[in-house]
Amino acid sequence: MKVRRALLFVPGDDRHKIEKAAKLGADSVIMDLEDGVAFSHKEMGREVVAGALREVDFGHSERLIRINPVSRGGLFTEDILQTVAAQPDGYVLPKVESAEQIQEVAQVLTEAEYDYPGSEIILLAIIETARGVVNLREIVLNSGPRLRGLIFGAEDLVGDLGAVRTPDGWEVFYARSAVVTHASALGLQAIDTVYVHYENIDGLVAEAEQARYMGFTGKLAIHPGQVKPIQDVFTPDEEEIGRAKRLINAYQTAQSEDMGVFVMDGKMVDMPMVRAAEQVLARARAAGITVE
């Protein structure tokens, strides 16, 4: 599975910022045609994004495009039709509220891809409205094979709820948990929301760590300075990898001695802890770390 620890937003109508983002080593660069581009610049944004996809070296970064919502008329169709020939790796769908919306985008892609055999364009869905949260089960079950992950959008959700955004985030805790739970149930990646105070790196790291503890696999970034701190949080360090390897080795020894539950470092260990250790090593491998 493609590692998506830090996904960096960049305005789709700004070629200079796209070129800068392409050099940062982010796991994914999201060229934005939605909120990051004024209505008067939508057409220009599509041209800039298509040109960047053809001409800019993104290195190992995944090249994604955030299109306009399906609910906003035919804008999303034009976003796709005017950029798909440049072969992006995927599209990010904002304000998803039903599986039908994802199916509609997938159908447009399927028809467009006839001219580009061999391409496999993926979709990531942003859940950022109350209706999207309550329809999560239907979304993950019925959206089809292109859907690879769910993204939690706290800022838009707070506005939709009429809530107040607070530093501790209790106003969005239920929705945040629901997104990661439903993603995990279907083997999808779960990407956490943006951290808008981009100069507060300590706050960013704290929120990213909380997201990782909850089960998220990555986090959105809105500033180049956020990329490395986010990727560091979602990459297992040497100590975490070593502990996971020791636990799995101890488990294998216990199995050879016909023991189910065993003790390591003064703690009882059973299968849930073994599975957690295996996930640590899987995240390390996905990040390019060699694990024996």
N, C-alpha and C positions, 0 to 999 in steps of 0.2 A: 504494500500500500504506500502511496506517495506520502512523504512526511510533510505535514503542514503545521509548523509550529508558529511562525510569524507570517501573517498575510498582510502586506502593506498596501493601503489605499493610495492612489495618486490620481489627480484630475485627468480625465481622458482628453481634455483639450489643451494640455500643456506638454508639448514634446520635450522641453528641457527637463521637466520634473520626471517624466517617464524615463528618459535616458539616465538620470541620476539614480532613480529607483532600481534600474536594471543592474547597476553596479554594486548594490549593497549586500548581495548575498541572501536576501530574504527568500524563504521557501517559496512564497508566491507573491506576485505583484498583481494587484487588482486595479486595472485601468477603469476608472469610474465614468459611466455615461449617465448616471442617475443624479443624485444630489450634488455631486461635485462639478456638474456642468449646467450652466444656465440654459433655459429653454431656447434662447436665441443662439446658443452655441452647440446645440445637439448635432446638427449636421457636420459642423466643423470637427466636433469631438470624434465622430465616427471616422472621419477621414484621417485625423491625427493618429487614432488608435490603430487603424488598418496599416498606415504607413509605418508606425513604430514596430508592429508585429513583423513586417517584412524586412525592416532595415536595421533594427536595434538588436544587439547581442545581449540576451538576458542571462547568459551563462546557464547555471543550473536552476534558475528561478522559474517556477511555473507561471505561465502567462494567462491571466484570467481577465474577463471583462464583466463589470457589473452593468447589467442592462436596466432599462426602466421597467417598472412593475407591469405585470400583465393587466392589472386593473386600469392602467393609464392608456387605454386605447391601443393604437397600432405602433406606438413608439418602440416597444420592445422588438417587434417584428423587423422594423427598419434597422435597429441596433444590430440584430443578428445578420440580416441579409447583406448589410454593407460592411461587415467585418469578417464573416465566416470564411471568405476566400483567402484571408490572410492566415488562416489556420491557428486560432488561439487554442490553448489547451482546455479551456472551459469557460463557462459563463456562471456568474453569480446572480441569483434571482432574488430581488428584494421584496419584502412585504408579502411573502408567500402565505396564503390562507387556506389552500386546498391542494389536494393531489392533482385535480384537474388543471390547475394553473401550470404545474410542472409538466404535465402531460402535453399541454398545449405548446409549451416551449420546445419540448422534446420532438413534437411532430414537425414544427418549423425546421428544427435542426436536421431531422431525418430526411426531409424533402430537399434541404439545401445541400446535404452531404452527398447526394448522388453524383455531384460533379467533382467530389474530392474523395475518391475511394481510399480506404485505409485509415481515415481519420477516426478518432474516438474522442469526441468532445464530451467532457463531463459537466455535471451541474452541481452547484452548491446552493442550498436554499437558506435565506435569512428569515428567521422567525422573529418578527418584531411588532406584531399586533396581537390584541387579545383573541381575535378569531383564529389566528395562526396557532396560538398556544392551545386553545381548546380543541383544535383539529389535528393535533400532532399525530395521534395514532393513525388516522386515516392517511395523513401525508406520508409517513414512513412506510406504511404497508402498500400503498397503491401508486407510488410515483414512478416506478420503473427503474431499470438498471443504470440509467445515466446518473442518478442521484448518488453522490458519494459522501455528502456530509451536510450537517445542519449548522448554521451560524446563529448565535443568539444576538439579537439587537436590542439592547436595553434602552437606549435613548429614545427611539421611536415608540417603544412599548410604553414607557412612562407617559409620554404625551397621549397615547391612545387610551391609557387607563385613567388619565386625569390625576395621576399620582405626583409625588414630589421626589426628585432624584436626591438621594442622600449618600454620604460617603460609605456607610456600611452596607447599603444595597438591599436592605430587607424588603423594600417595596417591589423588587423583582426576583426575590429569592425563589419563590415557587416556580415562576416561569423558567428561570435559569436551570433549576433542577430538572424540570420537565423536559427541557431540550436535551440535556446530556443523557437523561434516562432513556428517552425514546431513541436517540441516536445509538446508544449502546445496545439496545434491544435488537436492532437490525444490523449491527456491525458497521454503522456509519461513523465517520469522524464527527466530533463535536468541537466547534470553534467558538471561543468566548468573545464577548462584546469588546468594543473599543474602550480605551481609557483616555478620556478627553483632556486631562491635565497633563499634557505631553512633556512639560518641563519637570514634573515630579516623578523622577525615576523610581524613588523608593516606594511611592504609592503604586506605581505600575507593577513593580516586582511583587509587592504584597498581594495585589489583586490577581496577578497571573498565578502566583503560588496557590491562592485559594481555588482558582479555576482548575489547576492541575490536581489538587486534592479531591475536587468534586468529580474528576474523571474527564475533563476537557483535554483535548489533544493539542490545542493551539489557541492563539488569540489574534484578533485583528490589531493592526497598527495604523496610526494616522500620521506618524512622523518618522523620518529616517532614524532618529535617535532611539526609537522604541524597539527597533528590530532585534538588535543583539541581546538586550535584557530579556526580551520575551523568549528568544530561542535558547538562551542559557537556562531559563526556568524549566522549559519543556524538554531539555536534554538531560538524561540521567548523568550524574557526575560519577567519578571513579569510586567513591565510597558506596554510593547507592548500587552501582553495578556489582561491586565486590560482595556486598551483603546479599544481593539477589542470587549470585552464583553460589555462595556458600549455602544458602538455604536450599537451593535446588539440589546441590550435591548431597546435603544432609538428607533430603527427602529420598533421593535415589538409594542411599545407604540404608535408610529405614525400610524402604520397600524390599530390599534384598534380604533384610532380616525379619520380614513378615510383620512389620509394624506400620500401622496406619497413622496414628498421631504420635509425634515425638517432641522432644524438647531441644531448643537451640537458644543460647544466650538467655537462659532462664525463662523462656516463653514457650507455651504450648503451640505447636505448629500443626496445621491441618491443610486440607486442599485449598480453601480460599486464599490462604497466605502463599501457597505455592503458585497458584494462578497469578496472583499479584506480582510475584517475583518474575514469572515468565513474561508478563506484560512489560516490566521494566527492561528486560533484556531485548524484547521486541522493539521498544522505543529506541533503545540504544542502537540496534542494528539499522533501523530506519533512518537514524541520524548519521549513519556512516561510521559508527564506532565498531571496531572489531571486537566481537565477544566470542571467546573460546567455547 
